[in-house]
Amino acid sequence: MTMFRTSIVVLCYNGLEETTRPCLESIIANTPVDSYELIVVDNDSADGTADYLKTFAAQHANVRIQLNDTNKGYAGGNNDGIKLAQGQYIVLLNNDTLVPGGWLDRLLKLFSEQPGVGLVGPVTNSAGNEQRIELEGLNEKNFEEIAGAYVERQKGVWFTTEKLGFFCVAMRRTLLEKIGYLDEKFGIGMFEDDDYCIRAKKAGFTFAVVEDCFVYHKGSVSFGKLAAESHCALFEKNKAYFREKHGIEWTLTDIAFSYWEKLDRDLLAYVKNSKVVSPEIERIIVRHENFKHLLVQVHYVELSSVPSNIRATSGHRVAIHAKWQTRWHNFKRNVIYGTNTEKLRYIRMVSGRILHRFGCTRGARVQQEALKRLNVIRETLNGRKLVIFPATVDFHYMAQRPQHLARAFAEVGYVVIYGTLNDQVDKVAITEQVADDLYLLNEHYFTFISHVFKPDESIYYCLWPNNVKHLKYLPYSYLLYDYMDELSLLELPSNELERDHLTMLNRADLVTVSADKLMDQLPKHVLPKALLVNNAVSHEFIDAVDACDQPPVELEAFNDRPILGYYGAIAEWVDFDLLDNLAEEFPDSIIVLIGPVTASVSKRVEKLLQCHANIVVLSARKQLELIPFLKRFDVCLIPFVKNAVTDAVSPVKLFEYFSAGKPVVTTNLAECLKYAPVHIANNHRQFVDLVRNILLGTSMKLDVAARQFALDNTWKHRVQQIRSMMQLKDALPESPLLKVDQNELEVELQSTRKGCILL
């Protein structure tokens, strides 16, 4: 018997003239005869298909057929063909497809280049995932010409995915030998491809789509003939079996996330490779991240009716990690006693640690790589201390207190590991170095830290109460706990929140507190080890402000108009009535708000934009990308409602506003009252009057006092203050790289005891 490199399996059930004949004829016409064997399985068709296949097989030496006397369904029929296959590669091809010239070589080429890829699929005109592309004017008769031009432009391009549609899929024989055949319990069909992909992924294989191979797909011809009720019943039955088998809920938003990831990769590649980004692409980019967050919310709604033990284990990795944009959702994910997601994540971390300890081979290569990278970090210590920050806010997301503290510790001579769960924008597989002595670590590998670092060389800086879980396995000789926000901002069951918070307060060697009000809420026995550490501004930000002289393109249309600016989260703490008043009182000014809009206020923001043409809302930017906007602001705003939460907030943006020497108008917030350069308003009328007085000034001069406050309140100052307190407690030995002047130490400690930090 002739041995072929590839076996093509085509399953038929009726539709002889509509699908089967055109499909087989396209294969014969467009595939070199000596490169494949063609196995055609008929599932008891009643339209003359069997007689046709007998004649067809007699005419072609490389064709074999199997005629079943019952309909074995999609999985059963394809399994019959697979069992007959002799090839090194096996291609499952629906009979409602048409293939062009050169398709098979393009489909299989990746196998020789990427040994880890187990399944490969083409792009197509009809699929339920990101394999689908829309080519204008394409139809069954002209697809070779139109799609041919597309694939030629995409030559050599491919991308990984989470799932493949099995209308056309190529697999390695080694994959088949490892995980077996399609699951025939799915009956007539649906979900076999999702099931097979999950099994293949668990076996260590990845999947790819090749952009330079197009297969025309008529799409769901067989299932389309089922009555709507029968189709729905079959779908729900197989979905339930899929859920029971894998403990994973199938969702449409999983597919949407795959689309988003594909578009995100291509947009990033375009921006990176293009010297000039067109206005059209820019309009997409500035909305793209918000579209992801919309998908997250839709995903949450889609899963809301699913049993809780299934809900948390969506099959798509983005759906697992990408939750809400605000701290509320990030915090919720990290609570060990809360959601099933957190429980599952913790179990995975513990099991990974156990597997590594006992030398299990499962995931051994990844574990070895994680240990290797951590050892590289350890080699940089040279007698210094390691500071470990748990995952809170993604490092590359909007720069907030956690990221600033991590950077500042690295700048003063510590080696820093900052945990990430890739919630918003981080994409850290294992580790990523982002600055000198500053490394991101995927928190799934936190358990490996104890295998590399010793307690006496490590400090753990716990930032949110839920991260108390890390105390069970992280190595540390000194424990810092940062009380940075009102606990009510962290929407968790109050008993668990208070329990974790009190545990950290009691166990910490030093408690850092971001605001006076939070300091007042500490138990008396904690006060001797508590240190007030307000927010600040980074030297990097100040330097970038000094260097920036390019106005933002987005505000060019308003060059002759005053700008009242705010950046940060646009959430329930923003006083929208105040913004209404400002828009009405200053019709010639433009109010610019930059930041993510939380779901809870999205309708309020929409109403604001409908009512006022002089209000502009722009999507969130990275911290340094905000500087051109800040330089353009004539008045900087902190328009917060005054309540228990905002009175305990030390706004990071305040010090950044100061660094640009801009006049700042804020509502009467406790943490803003400390600073003389701020213009404080006790009510809306005062706020409007303060803004008017600034705008009526003869010239907009640099506020020297504000600028000096920024220089005196940097994150480096804050970390030196923490370091001083730690040395006072004899917690750390001196080292040349981390030495603090004793006179400076006394000054800092005296100012701290007075409840202010003017360093």
N, C-alpha and C positions, 0 to 999 in steps of 0.2 A: 504494500500500500504506500502511495506517495505521501510523504510527510510535509505538511504545510506550516509556514511560520505563523499563520493566523487562521483561526476558525471563526467564521461569521455565522451567527445563529439568528434565524428569522422565524418568528412564531406567527402563525396565521389562524384566523378564525373568521370565515366568511369574508366578504368584501373583495372577492377575486378581481373584478374589473376595476373597482374603485381604488384598491390599495395594493393587493398582493402582486398582481402582474406588473404594474408600473414599478414597484419597488425592486423586484427581482431583475427586471430588465435593466434598471439603472445600475444595479450592482455589476451585472455582466458587462455592460457597455463601458463602465467607468473604473474598473478595477483590473489590474494585470492578472491574467488567468492563472499564472504560475505562483502567485503570491498568497493565495488563500484557498481554503475549502469553504463551501457554502452548505450549511445544514439547515434545511427547512422543515419545521415541525407544524403539522396541521392538527388543530384541536377539534376534530370532528365537524368540519364545516359542512354545510348543507347546500352549497351553491356551485358545486362542480370543481371546487378547489383541489380535491384529491386527484381527480383525473388529470387536471392541468399539471399538477406537480409531477405525476408519473411521467408525462411526456417531457416536461422540462428537464427532469433529472436524466432522462435517456439522451437528451441532446448535449449535456454538459458533463464532462468526466469528473469535474471537481465538485459536483453537487450530490449531496445525499439527502434523503427525505425520511421522515418518520410520520406515519399516519395514525393518529390516536383514534380510538373508537369512542372516547368520551372527552368532554371538555375538561382538561386538567387545570384550567386557570392560567394566569400569567406565569406564576412561579413554577407550577408543575410542567407546563409546556416547555418553558425555557430550560428547566433542569434536564428534561429529556434530550434537548439539543446539546447542552453542555456535556452531558455524559458521553455523547458520541464524538465530541470535539477532540482533535489530535494536536491542535496548534499550541505554540508557546504563548500566544495571546488569544484571548477570546473576546469577540465583539458581539454584544447583544444589540440587535437592530430591529425596531418595530417595523411591521409591514406597512405602516402608513407614512413611511419616509421615502425620500429620494436622495441619492448621493451623486455628487459631481465628480469629475475627473480629479485624481490625485488625493482624494479624501482619506484613503486608508493610510498612506504614508505619513500624511500630516497628523493624523490621529495618533499613530503609534510612535512617532519620532521621540516624544518626550520620555518614553520608557527607557530609552538608551542613555538619555542625558540626566535623568533624575531617578536614581535607584529607589528612593523612598516613596515615589508615587505609585499607588496601587491601582487607581481607577482614573481614566481620562475620558472626558466628554467633549463634544464640539459645541460651537454656538449654533443657534437655530432661530427660526422665526416663531416657533411655538413651544414654550416650556413654562414651567411654573416657578422658575428661579432666574438667577442672573445670567444663565446661558442664553436667555432670549434677547435678541436684538431686533430693532425695528429699522428695516431698510425700505425707503420709500419706493413704492411701485412694484415691489417684489411679489411674484406669484409663482405658481407651479411651473409655468412655461418659461419664465425668464430668470429663474433664481440662479442658474449657473452664471449668467452674465453679470447680474447685479451683485450677487454675493461674491462672485469671483474677484471683482474689483476691490471689495472690502477686505477679503482675506489676504490679498496681495499686499495691501497697505499694512496689514497686521502680521506680516511674516515674522515668525519666531516668537510672537508674544503669547504668554500664557499666564494664568493666575490660579492660585489655590482657592478652594471653596470648602464649605462644610458638607454639602450634599450635592449629588448629581442626579439629573433626570435620566432614567434608564430607557428613553426612546432610542438612544444610541450611546452605548458605554463600552469602553475597552477595558479589560482587566488582565492583570498578569496571572499566569497559571499558578505561580507561587502563592498569590492571594487566595485563589480558589482552594488550593491544597490546605491552606492554613485555617480558613473560616468556613469552608463548605459551600453548599448550594443555597439558592434562594429558599426562603421559608414558605412552604406550601400551605401553612395554616391560614394565610391571607386569602385563600380561596380564589375566586375569579380574578381578583386583583385590587390594587391600591395599597400603598405603604410598603411594598416589598423593597423598593429602591431606598427609602429612608432607613428601613431596617438593615439592609445590607451595608449601607454607608456607616451606620453606627457600629456594626460588628467589625467592619474593616478598620475603622478608626481605633477601636479598642485594641485591635491586633497590631497597631503601630503604623498603619499606612496613611498616606495623605492622598488628596484628590485634586485634580487639576482640570481646568477648561482651557483648551487651546483656541486662541482667537483666530488662527489662520486655517481653521477647518470648519466648514459650514455644511450642515445636513438639513435639508428641507423636511419639515414635519407638518403633516396635515393636522395632527393633533386630536387625540381622544375620539377617534372614529368609532371604536368598539363601545367604549363607555358612553359615548354620546347617544347611542341607540337605546340605552336603558331608560326606563321611565324615571321621571324625576324622583319619585318616592323610593324606587328601588335603588337608584344611585345614592341617595342620601342615606338610606338604611345601610347599604354596603360600606359607605364612607365611615359612618359612625361605628359600625361593628368593628371594622379593621383598625380604626383609631383607638378604640377601647382596648383591643388586643395589643396594639403597639405600645400604649401607655402601660398596660399590665406587664408586658415583657421587659421594657427598659426603664420603667419608672420615670418616663419623660413625657411631657405633654407636647403634642404636635401643635404648633401655632402658625398662623399666617405671618405674624410679625417676625418669627425666626427667618422666614424667607426674605422679609423686608430688610432685616438687618444685614443679610448677605448682600442684597442689592446695595445698601448704603456703604458697606465696606468696599465693595468693588468700585463704586463711584469715588469714594474717598481716596483709594489708592491711585486711581487714574488722575484725579484732580491734583493730588500732591505731586505726582510725576510731571504733570503738565506745568505746574507752577515752578518746579525745580528746574525743568529743562528750558523754559521759555524766559527770555530776557524781559519781555514785555507781556503783561497779562492784559488781555482785552477787557473792555468794560463788561462785555457779556459774561465772560468767565468770572470776573470779579463779583458780579451780581449773584452768581451761583455760590461762590465761595463764602460770601458773607452770610448766607442763609443756611449753608450746608450743615453746620454743627447743630443749629437749632432744629433742623429737620430730624436729626438723630434723636434729640431729646423728645420730640413729638412721638417718634416711634417707640421710645421707651415707655411713654405714658400710655400709648395705645396697647403696647404689650402688657402693661400692668392691668388694663381693663380687660383684655382678652383672657388673662389668667385668673381674673377675680372669681369666676365661678368654678374653678378647678379645685379639687381637694388639696388641702394645704400640704400634704406629704408629697404631692406631685408638683404643685405650683412652683416650688423653688428650684426645680431641676429642669428648666427649659433646655432643650437640646443644643441651642446655639450659644457659643461662648460669649458673644456680645450681650445676649439677653441675660446671661447669668450675671455679668459684671456691670453692665451699663444700667444704672437705676436713675434716680432723679438727679437733677442738676444741683440742688441745694444741699446744704450740710445735713439737713434732716434725713435725706435718703442715704447719704454716705454713711452717716452714723448708724442708722438702723441696720445696715448690712453687716456691721462689725460687732454686733451684740451676740455674744455666745449663747445666751439663754433666750434669745428672741425668735427670729425666724428660722425656718428649717434650712434655708440657704446657709445661714451662719453655722448651724449645727453640722451640716454636710461639709462645709469648708473646713471646719475645725477637725472633723473626723479624717478628712483627706490629709490634712497637715500631720496629724498624729500618726496615721497609717503610713505616710511617707517616711516619717522618722523611724518607725519600727522596721519598715522594710529595709531601710538603709542600714540600720544597726545590725540586723541579722543577715545582711549580705544577700537579700533577695534580688533576683535578676530583673524583676519587673521595674521598668523605668530606670535601670541602673545607669544607662548612658547619660540621662538627664541629671541624675543625682551626682554623678561624677563631675559633670560639667559645672553644676552649682558649687560643689565643694572646691573645684579648681579655681573658680572665679573668686570665691570668698578667701581662699588662701592667697590669691594675688593681692586682694585688699589688705589682708593681714600683714603682708610683707612691707606695706607702706607705713606701718605704725612707728617703728623705730623708737620705742619707748613712750610713745604718745598714747592717749586714750581714744577708744572708739565710742562714739555716741550713736545710739540706735533710736531712730524715730519710727513709730508704727505707721501704718497706712491711715491717712486721714483724707486730705485733699490731694488729688493727683498733682504731682510736682509741676507739670507743665500746664496746669489749669490756671485760673486766676490766682495770682500770687497773694497768699494770705499768711497769717502768722506762722503756721507750721513750716512752710517753705522758707520763709525769711529766717526763722530760728536755725533751721538746718544749714542754710548758706552761711550764716554768721558764725556758727560753731566751726565750720570748715575754714572760714577766713582767719580765725584766730588760732589755728593750729591743730584742731582736732581732726580725726578721720571720722566721717559721718556716713552712716547707712540710713537712707530714707525709704521706708516701705511704701509700696504702691500696689493697688489692686486693679490698676488700669480701668478705673471707673469712668472717667470722662475722656481724657485725651492721651494719657500715658499708654505706651505700647512697649512694655518692658517684658521680654521673654524670661530672662533670669536677672541680669544686672545691666546697668547702663551708667557710665561715668558722665556726669553733667558739669563738673567743675573740678578744680584741684581738690583732692581729698574728699570729694562728695560723690556718693554712689547711690543710685536707685537700686532697690532689690524688690523683685516681685514677692509679695508677702507670703505666697504659697511656699517659699523656700526659707522662711524665717526659722523653721525648725533646724535647719542646717547650721545656723549661726553658732549654736552650742557645740558643734563638732569641730569648729575652727578657732573660735575665740574663747579666752578664759574669762571667768567673772572678774578677776582683779584688773583686767585691762579694758573693761566695758562699763559704760553708763547707759541706763535705759531712761529715755525721756518720754514718758507716757503723756499723750496729749488729750485723749478723750477717755472717759471712764470705762467704756466698753473694752478698751484695750488691756484691762486688767488680766485678761486671758493669757497674755504673753508672759506674765510672771511665772507661769507654770514651767516654762522651758527656756526662756531667754537667759543667757549668762549676764550678770551685772553685779557690780560691787557698790553701786550708788544708784538710787532711784529718784528721779525727778518727776513731778506731776504738775502739769500746767492746767490751771483752772481759768479758762479763757472766755467762757460764755455762761450766761444764765442757763441753768439746766433745762428750763422750760423750752429752750430752742431745740433741744434734742428730744424729739417726740418718741419716747419709749415708755413702757409701763413704769410708773413712778417708783414702785417698790424696788425694781431692778436697778433703775437709774440711781436712786439714792444709795442703794447697797454698794454698787460699784464705786460710786463717788466717795463714800465714806471709807471704803477699803483702801482706795488710793491715798486719801488724805492721811490715814493712819500709818500706812506702810512707807510712804515717801520719806526720803531723807530731806528733801527740800521741795516746797510747794511754791510754784511761781503763779502769780495772779495778775490778770490783765487790767483790772479796774478796782477803784476804791470800794465800790459797792459790793463787789465780790469778796474783797478782803473783809468787809464788815460781816459777811455771812459765814465766815469760817468759825468752827468751834474754837473755844479759847485755848484748848490744849494744842491746837495746830499753829496758832499765831507765832510762837517762838521760831518756828521753822518755815515761816511764810515770807515771801519776798514779792513786793509789788514790781511788776515788769510790764509797763505800758507798751503799747505798740510803737512802731518807729518807722524809719525809712532807711533803705539800703544806700551805701555809697555808690553802688552801681547805678541806682536810679538817679541819684544826684548828678553823677558824672554824665549820664545820658541826657538829663535835662539841660546841662550846660552845653552839650555838643549839638543839641537839636536846633536846627533853624529852618526845617522844611515843614510848611503847614500841611495839614491833612487834606487829601483830595476831596474827601467827603464833605468838607466845609467850605470849599472854594466858592460855591454859589452864594455864600453869606459873608464874603470878605468885607463888605461895607456895613455890617450889622453887628452889634454887640452879642457876645455869646455868654449865656449863663449855663455853666456846665456841671454835670455830675457823672461820676462813673462808679460802678459797683453793682451788686445784685439789686434788681428792681423787684422788690418783694413787699410783703405786707407791712414792713416797718417804714416804707416811704409814705410821706404825707401827700397824697394825691390832691386833696383839697387845696393845699398850699401851692402846688404846681398849677392848679387851675387859676388861682389868684395871680400868680406871677405871669402866666400867659396873657391874662386879661389886662394887667397893669402895664405890661411892657410889650405891646404889639409889634414894636419895631425890633425887638430883640429875639434871638433864637435860643430856645431852651433845649440843650442837647443832653440826652440821657444815654449812657453807654453801659451795657451789661446784659446779663441773661434775665429774661422775664420769667418769674416763677408762675406755675399754673394757677395759683390762687389769686393772682392779680392780673391775669392776662386780659380779662374782659374790661377791667378798669383802665388798663393801658390803652386798649383799643378805643374805648370811649374818649379818652384823653386826646388821642390822635384825631379822632373824628371831629372833636369840638374846636381844636386849636391847630391852625396851620403853621404856627410858629413853634411847635414842639416836634423834635426829631428824636427817634429812638434808634440807636445803632446796636448791633450785636456785640457780644463780649469780645474784648481783645486781650492778648497777652499783655503782661504788665508794661514792658518797655514799648509796646505798640501804642500805649495810651499817651505817651509823652507828647507827640505832635498835637494831639487834641488838647492836652493840658496847657501847652504853651499858647494855644489859640484862645483858651477861655479868658474872658474878661473878669468874670466873677465865678468862684468855685462854690458849689452848693453842697450842704449836707442837710437835705430836707426831710428829716426823720420825725415821725410822731414821737412824742415823749411818753414813755411808759417804763415799766420795771425792766423790760428787756433792753431797750435802747440806752437807759441810764447806766447799764452795766457794760456797755460796749465802748471800747477804745478804737475809734475808726482809723484803720491803717491809712486810708486816703487822706486824712487830715494832715499827716506829716509829709505825704507826697505833694499835696497842694502847697504846703509851706515851702518845699524845696524849689518850687518854681517862682517863689516870691509873689504868689497871687493872693488877692484879698479873699477871705473865706467867710461866708455867712452860713451860720448853722442855727438850728433850733436849740433850745435851752437844755442841752445834754450835759450830764454831770462830768463826763470825761473830756468835754470840750471847754468847760469853764476854767480849767487849769491854765489855759494858754492865752496870754495877753493879746497876741495878734489876731485872735478870732473875733469876729463880729457876732455877738450873741443876740438872738431874738426870742422874746418871751411869748410872742403870739404872731399871727399871720401879718397883722398890720405893721408891727415892728420889722418883720422880715422884709416886707416889701419896701419899707422906708430905708432900711440899711442898703438894700440893693440899689435903690434909686440914688442915694447919696454917693455911692461908689461910682455909678455910671455918670453922674453929673460932675465928677471931679475933673479938674482942668486937664489932667493927663494921667494915664495909667502907668504909674511908676512901680518899679520893683519894690515890694515890701521887704525892706532890709531886716526888720525884726523877725518876720516870718521865716525868711531865709536862714537866719541865724538859729532859730529854733529847730529847723530841720537838721542843720549841721550838728547841733547839740543833742539830737535825739535819733541816733542811728542804731541799727540792729547790732552793730559791732559793740557799741556802748552797752546795749542791753546784755549781751552775752558776757562781756567783761564783768558786768555787775553780778551776774549769776556765778561766774567763775570765782569772783571775790568772796561771795558768801560760802561757796563750797570749800574754799581754802581756809576760811575762818573756822569752819567746822572740822578742819584737819582731815578732810575727806580725800584730798588728792596730794600726792607728792609734787614738789616743784619740778619743772623741766624747763630747759632753756627756751623751748618754743612756746610755752604757756605761762610765762612768768608775769605776775601782776605787781606793779609798784605799790608798796605798802601805804604810802601817803594817799595815793589814788584810792586804795581800798578803804581807808578810813573816811574819806570824803563821800564815797559812794554809800557806805553803810549808814553814815549820819543822815544823808538825804533820804535814804530808804526809810529809816525809822520815822522821819517826819511825814512820810506818806506821799512824797513827790519824787520825781526822777528828772532832774534837769542836769543831765550829764554834760 
